Amino acid sequence: MPKSPSSLAAWSLVTAAAAALLVGCSSEAKLSKDEVANSVAEKLAAQTGQPKPDVTCPEDLVGKVGTSLRCRLTATDGTSFGVTVKVTSVDGGTIKYGIQVDQTAS
């Protein structure tokens, strides 16, 4: 399927986003891979004005500053990008993280 120039431009222009989620009480703050994927998809859709992309993450995100996770974004036209999710701060049960979408499709 040909890559839509507008879709490619929209996703590659998204360089960072901030997100924060509350997690349940436990000895180690953690977000499930599904929570992270859904939150990333919602933030990217809101930032770009594009439809919510399909985002999948291979594992849960541990709430430790500096921890990162590589996820996969698939736009509605089938274009695929890597997404890095990196924990920037943890305050009690709240994990904040930045989102970096790869500049080129994979």
Buried (B, 14 or more C-beta within 10 A) or exposed (E): EEEBEEBBEBBBEBEEBEBEBEBEEEEEBBBBBEBBBBBBBBBBBEBBEBEBBBBBBEEBBBBEEEBEBEBBBEBEBEBBBBBBBBBEEBEEBEBBBBBBBBEEBE
